């Protein structure tokens, strides 16, 4: 009985942790076959996303002035982290987002069957600008 009660409380705590963050001001580096695998600075100061996590459901939507990307399958990893995946026309991309305090950590790996020039890796850190409505 105690084990069942603890399990139910844990599930309730996880599902009750719904949150939505406005993230912006991304800075980091990227590399690709196109630039001969040399890391280069990447800055997207006006790029804004709304990242919502509610139990096992998540969404990523573009904020004002940011173009919405292609649909992706999202997997919640924790109440503050998720993974996105898309595969279309020979391009496969996985992304990871993790919110910690006032920062968002982002990584992306892109594979392209047409060649390594279009493949690459992106790593950035952004700012949590506030909360949004999920």
C-alpha positions as CSV (number, residue, x, y, z in Angstrom):
1,X,0.0,0.0,0.0
2,X,2.8,2.5,0.9
3,X,4.6,1.6,-2.4
4,X,1.4,2.3,-4.4
5,X,0.8,5.6,-2.6
6,X,4.4,6.7,-3.2
7,X,4.1,5.8,-6.8
8,X,0.9,7.8,-7.2
9,X,2.4,10.8,-5.5
10,X,5.5,10.6,-7.7
11,X,3.3,10.5,-10.8
12,X,1.2,13.4,-9.6
13,X,4.3,15.4,-8.9
14,X,5.6,14.8,-12.4
15,X,2.3,15.6,-14.1
16,X,1.7,18.7,-11.9
17,X,5.0,20.2,-13.0
18,X,3.6,21.7,-16.2
19,X,5.5,24.8,-17.2
20,X,6.2,27.0,-20.2
21,X,9.3,29.1,-20.8
22,X,10.0,31.9,-23.2
23,X,13.6,31.4,-24.4
24,X,15.7,33.7,-26.5
25,X,19.2,35.2,-27.0
26,X,20.9,32.0,-28.3
27,X,24.7,32.1,-28.6
28,X,27.1,29.3,-29.4
29,X,28.9,27.5,-32.1
30,X,28.3,25.3,-35.1
31,X,30.3,23.2,-37.5
32,X,29.5,21.4,-40.8
33,X,31.1,19.8,-43.7
34,X,30.5,23.0,-45.6
35,X,33.0,24.9,-43.4
36,X,35.5,22.0,-43.3
37,X,34.4,21.1,-39.7
38,X,35.8,24.3,-38.2
39,X,33.7,25.6,-35.4
40,X,32.2,29.0,-36.0
41,X,30.3,31.5,-33.8
42,X,26.5,31.4,-34.1
43,X,24.3,34.0,-32.5
44,X,20.5,34.3,-32.7
45,X,19.7,37.2,-30.3
46,X,16.2,37.8,-31.6
47,X,15.2,34.1,-32.0
48,X,12.4,33.3,-29.5
49,X,10.8,30.0,-28.7
50,X,8.1,29.0,-26.2
51,X,8.9,25.6,-24.7
52,X,6.1,23.9,-22.8
53,X,6.4,20.7,-20.9
54,X,3.3,19.2,-19.2
55,X,3.9,15.6,-17.9
56,X,4.6,13.5,-21.0
57,X,3.4,16.2,-23.4
58,X,5.6,19.0,-24.8
59,X,5.4,21.7,-27.5
60,X,7.8,24.1,-29.0
61,X,6.3,27.2,-30.8
62,X,7.9,30.2,-32.4
63,X,7.7,33.4,-30.5
64,X,6.9,36.8,-32.1
65,X,9.2,37.5,-35.1
66,X,10.5,33.9,-35.3
67,X,9.6,31.6,-38.1
68,X,8.0,28.3,-37.1
69,X,10.1,25.3,-38.0
70,X,9.0,22.0,-39.5
71,X,6.9,19.7,-37.3
72,X,9.0,17.4,-35.1
73,X,8.3,14.4,-32.8
74,X,8.9,15.5,-29.2
75,X,9.9,13.3,-26.3
76,X,9.9,14.6,-22.7
77,X,13.0,13.6,-20.9
78,X,12.2,15.3,-17.6
79,X,10.1,18.2,-16.3
80,X,12.7,20.6,-17.7
81,X,14.2,18.8,-20.7
82,X,13.0,17.4,-24.1
83,X,14.3,15.9,-27.3
84,X,13.0,16.6,-30.8
85,X,13.4,14.6,-33.9
86,X,12.6,15.0,-37.6
87,X,13.5,13.0,-40.7
88,X,12.4,14.3,-44.1
89,X,13.8,13.9,-47.6
90,X,17.1,12.3,-46.4
91,X,17.8,14.9,-43.6
92,X,17.6,13.7,-40.0
93,X,17.9,16.1,-37.1
94,X,17.8,15.5,-33.4
95,X,17.6,18.5,-31.0
96,X,17.9,18.6,-27.2
97,X,16.6,21.4,-25.0
98,X,17.2,21.6,-21.3
99,X,16.1,24.4,-19.0
100,X,18.1,25.1,-15.9
101,X,17.4,28.2,-13.8
102,X,17.6,31.2,-16.2
103,X,19.4,29.3,-19.1
104,X,18.4,27.0,-21.9
105,X,20.9,24.5,-23.2
106,X,20.5,23.5,-26.9
107,X,22.2,21.0,-29.1
108,X,21.4,19.7,-32.6
109,X,22.9,17.0,-34.8
110,X,22.0,17.0,-38.5
111,X,22.7,14.1,-40.8
112,X,22.1,14.4,-44.6
113,X,22.3,11.4,-46.9
114,X,23.3,13.8,-49.8
115,X,26.6,14.5,-48.1
116,X,28.5,15.8,-45.2
117,X,28.4,19.4,-46.5
118,X,24.9,19.6,-45.3
119,X,25.5,17.7,-42.1
120,X,26.6,19.4,-38.9
121,X,26.4,20.1,-35.1
122,X,25.1,23.1,-33.3
123,X,25.6,23.9,-29.6
124,X,24.1,27.0,-28.0
125,X,23.0,28.5,-24.7
126,X,20.1,30.9,-24.5
127,X,18.3,32.9,-21.8
128,X,15.0,32.2,-20.1
129,X,13.2,35.5,-20.6
130,X,10.1,34.5,-18.6
131,X,7.1,32.3,-18.4
132,X,4.4,31.8,-21.1
133,X,1.0,30.2,-21.2
134,X,1.4,26.5,-22.3
